[in-house]
């Protein structure tokens, strides 16, 4: 029992510092410093390899006549951003042929902001021109009417502004049409020819004739038959 008037104090814990011996300090220096130097050298060499490969890929692309391509490296893997108007397949083959390159992949982009705007919602723009009905043909005809010609001309202008896009031009016919398969294909070819006259390269157009395989109206009425005699234009890319 403590006596009255007496006080007791507890000394605070003392901080204890560890001091390495000369031998331990030498061991740390011998192990850690070379390791850090090795890591720095490896990182520098890796960066140098990437930089060298990127430079050689860029030079090879220019020499091959493929310009405006952005090159990104991840180790030995190459990613190409290819603008419209440049040959994507040629760009990939050229990059893959550079010694030291591993995998190569590519993506296509618009060559300009104006082109990007023109390609945005392109299908919706085409559907607006045709009022979502497609290009209509009267009866068993495979010739474009004046109104249909105007529609195809407007669609050609949209496609010219978006040169990266390819389209499917699918001809259809009502069940009442004789030679349904032949008529539907001729309708598709008539639209393809009109698009080509409007400046769209034929290589961007795929044509098909489906006869009466895909009717959009089954009623035996004049309106239903007219709706089935059409050409649908679908954006693929």
ZAMARGU-4260 file (C-alpha; in steps of 0.2 Angstrom, whole numbers, plus 5000, padded with zeros to 4 digits):
<rodrens>
0) 5000/5000/5000 | 5007/5017/4995 | 5011/5029/5008 | 5002/5046/5009 | 5011/5059/5000
5) 5022/5047/4990 | 5022/5047/4972 | 5027/5035/4959 | 5033/5037/4941 | 5035/5026/4927
10) 5049/5029/4915 | 5043/5030/4897 | 5050/5016/4886 | 5066/5020/4878 | 5068/5020/4859
15) 5080/5007/4853 | 5089/5009/4837 | 5096/4995/4827 | 5113/4998/4820 | 5119/4986/4807
20) 5137/4980/4809 | 5150/4984/4795 | 5148/4966/4789 | 5129/4967/4787 | 5130/4984/4778
25) 5142/4976/4766 | 5130/4962/4763 | 5116/4974/4759 | 5126/4984/4747 | 5133/4968/4739
30) 5116/4961/4736 | 5104/4976/4733 | 5114/4988/4723 | 5118/4976/4709 | 5100/4970/4709
35) 5094/4988/4707 | 5106/4991/4693 | 5101/4976/4684 | 5083/4980/4685 | 5087/4998/4678
40) 5097/4991/4664 | 5083/4978/4659 | 5070/4992/4659 | 5081/5003/4649 | 5085/4989/4636
45) 5066/4985/4635 | 5062/5003/4631 | 5076/5004/4619 | 5070/4988/4610 | 5052/4995/4609
50) 5058/5011/4602 | 5069/5003/4589 | 5055/4992/4583 | 5043/5006/4582 | 5055/5016/4572
55) 5058/5002/4560 | 5040/4998/4558 | 5036/5016/4555 | 5050/5017/4542 | 5044/5001/4533
60) 5026/5007/4532 | 5031/5024/4524 | 5043/5014/4512 | 5028/5003/4507 | 5017/5018/4504
65) 5006/5016/4519 | 5005/5033/4527 | 4996/5041/4541 | 4996/5025/4552 | 4999/5027/4570
70) 5010/5013/4578 | 5009/5008/4596 | 5020/4995/4605 | 5018/4983/4619 | 5034/4974/4620
75) 5036/4966/4603 | 5017/4967/4599 | 5012/4980/4587 | 4995/4989/4586 | 4991/4999/4571
80) 4978/5013/4569 | 4974/5014/4550 | 4965/5029/4543 | 4952/5027/4529 | 4961/5027/4512
85) 4975/5016/4518 | 4977/4998/4514 | 4974/4989/4531 | 4980/4972/4525 | 4996/4979/4518
90) 4999/4989/4534 | 4998/4973/4544 | 5008/4963/4532 | 5022/4976/4531 | 5023/4978/4550
95) 5023/4959/4553 | 5038/4958/4541 | 5049/4969/4552 | 5062/4958/4560 | 5059/4956/4579
100) 5040/4960/4578 | 5029/4948/4587 | 5010/4949/4585 | 5002/4963/4574 | 4984/4969/4575
105) 4975/4984/4567 | 4960/4995/4569 | 4952/5006/4555 | 4947/5024/4560 | 4940/5039/4550
110) 4953/5049/4541 | 4945/5065/4547 | 4932/5072/4559 | 4921/5076/4544 | 4922/5058/4539
115) 4918/5052/4557 | 4902/5063/4557 | 4897/5056/4540 | 4899/5038/4546 | 4890/5040/4562
120) 4872/5032/4562 | 4874/5029/4543 | 4861/5016/4543 | 4848/5027/4551 | 4852/5040/4538
125) 4849/5028/4524 | 4833/5022/4532 | 4827/5040/4533 | 4830/5042/4514 | 4819/5026/4511
130) 4807/5029/4525 | 4812/5012/4532 | 4803/5004/4517 | 4818/5001/4506 | 4819/5005/4488
135) 4802/5000/4480 | 4799/4993/4463 | 4782/4992/4454 | 4775/4975/4450 | 4787/4963/4442
140) 4799/4977/4436 | 4817/4978/4439 | 4819/4996/4433 | 4821/5010/4445 | 4807/5023/4445
145) 4811/5041/4446 | 4807/5042/4464 | 4818/5027/4468 | 4832/5034/4457 | 4831/5050/4468
150) 4832/5039/4484 | 4847/5029/4477 | 4856/5045/4472 | 4854/5052/4490 | 4860/5036/4497
155) 4876/5036/4486 | 4880/5054/4492 | 4879/5047/4510 | 4891/5033/4506 | 4903/5043/4497
160) 4906/5054/4512 | 4909/5038/4522 | 4921/5028/4511 | 4925/5015/4525 | 4907/5008/4524
165) 4902/4993/4514 | 4884/4989/4511 | 4873/4974/4507 | 4860/4977/4493 | 4847/4964/4494
170) 4833/4962/4482 | 4816/4955/4486 | 4800/4951/4477 | 4782/4947/4481 | 4776/4929/4479
175) 4765/4935/4465 | 4780/4940/4454 | 4785/4928/4440 | 4804/4923/4441 | 4805/4930/4458
180) 4823/4925/4461 | 4829/4932/4444 | 4819/4948/4447 | 4825/4951/4465 | 4843/4949/4459
185) 4841/4961/4444 | 4833/4974/4456 | 4848/4973/4467 | 4860/4975/4452 | 4850/4990/4446
190) 4853/4998/4463 | 4871/4993/4463 | 4873/5001/4446 | 4865/5017/4452 | 4876/5018/4467
195) 4891/5016/4457 | 4886/5030/4445 | 4884/5040/4461 | 4903/5037/4465 | 4902/5022/4476
200) 4915/5009/4472 | 4908/4993/4467 | 4920/4984/4478 | 4910/4991/4493 | 4893/4984/4487
205) 4887/4966/4489 | 4872/4961/4480 | 4859/4947/4483 | 4843/4941/4476 | 4831/4933/4489
210) 4815/4931/4479 | 4800/4930/4490 | 4810/4922/4505 | 4809/4937/4516 | 4792/4945/4514
215) 4788/4960/4526 | 4769/4959/4522 | 4759/4943/4519 | 4742/4950/4516 | 4735/4948/4498
220) 4733/4966/4495 | 4740/4979/4483 | 4749/4988/4498 | 4757/4971/4504 | 4763/4966/4487
225) 4770/4984/4484 | 4779/4983/4501 | 4787/4966/4496 | 4794/4972/4480 | 4809/4981/4487
230) 4828/4982/4489 | 4835/4984/4506 | 4852/4993/4509 | 4861/4987/4524 | 4877/4995/4531
235) 4890/4981/4535 | 4905/4991/4541
</rodrens>
